[in-house]
Amino acid sequence: MSTLTGNGGQDWLEAELADTLDEDYELELSEPALSEEISKIYRKAHPPSMPRIDYFRTLLALQSELIKLQDWVAYHKEKIVVIFEGRDSAGKGGVIKRITQRIARVVALPAPSDREKTQWYFQRYVPHLPAGGEIVLFDRSWYNRSGVERVMGFASEDQVEQFFNDVPEFERMLVRSGIRLVKYWFSITDEEQQMRFMMRIHDPLKQWKLSPMDLQSRVRWENYTMAKEETFARTNIPEAPWHIVEGNDKKRARLNCIDHLLTQFPYEPVPHEEITLPERVFNPQYERKVLPPELYVPSKY
């Protein structure tokens, strides 16, 4: 009997599922424990989140649907762009990480070079757009111009106005070309962002996440709010509307966003060639050699 059938097969599948849960659990624990004082403040500011096992079960179910979406995209040569925007520490990265565990590629461009600053504004984003059969996630996007560049003074008001005039037609062009464009904005409260920044400041393993730009975003909270409001007012077009994700509860934000993303496409099961594992070839004349013990990594755990 094959080792993948009968009770042995069931045990193997359960072990695989447990291993997947362990990987996701490890991802959750990659954010080190907070100091006791910060933990108290955090618990006071947050109602109990959903039970961990419910979260993982739902996440795994949604990720299995993401794989079906990827199969549909590849089979029909669809082109998908998903934009993730929002304030610093709003949770964009956490959602992107859960999606790219299964599918897609991520584009997160650095600050423009001197040469790129002289180009057509959208030019550096265009090479990263998908070909047929691809899903591309933009971890921040061309909306940098109406957000951080505007608030921090890296773009003039004339440049921002030109952006607002151009971006609706740019996105309509993308949609007319066959790209399915979805735009998410992750929203958190003033208090929640302050809490997350404090957590980063007091956690040595997270301090790398805090840049001078992040700290300035706290100072200019209201400026970012006004920039966001004008961005919504001028770029929320029927061909590419904005979708706001409430982000104060990280787990629910991840699940809600992935669930909503799946509803944006008419994906369905696609044909697959049946895959069979070929029989292993055994050579009775071959004898496996014993390798020197010093070649092995020590088994410390």
Secondary structure, DSSP 8 states (H G I E B T S, - for coil): --TTSHHHHHHHHHHHHHHHHHHHHHHHHTS----HHHHHHHHHHS-----HHHHHHHHHHHHHHHHHHHHHHHHHT-EEEEEEEESTTSSHHHHHHHHHTTS-EEE---S--HHHHTS-GGGGTGGGS--TTEEEEEES-GGGTTTHHHHTTSS-HHHHHHHHHHHHHHHHHHHHTTEEEEEEEEE--HHHHHHHHHHHHH-TTTGGG--HHHHHHHHTHHHHHHHHHHHHHHH-BTTB-EEEEE-SSHHHHHHHHHHHHHTTS------------------TT-------GGGS-----
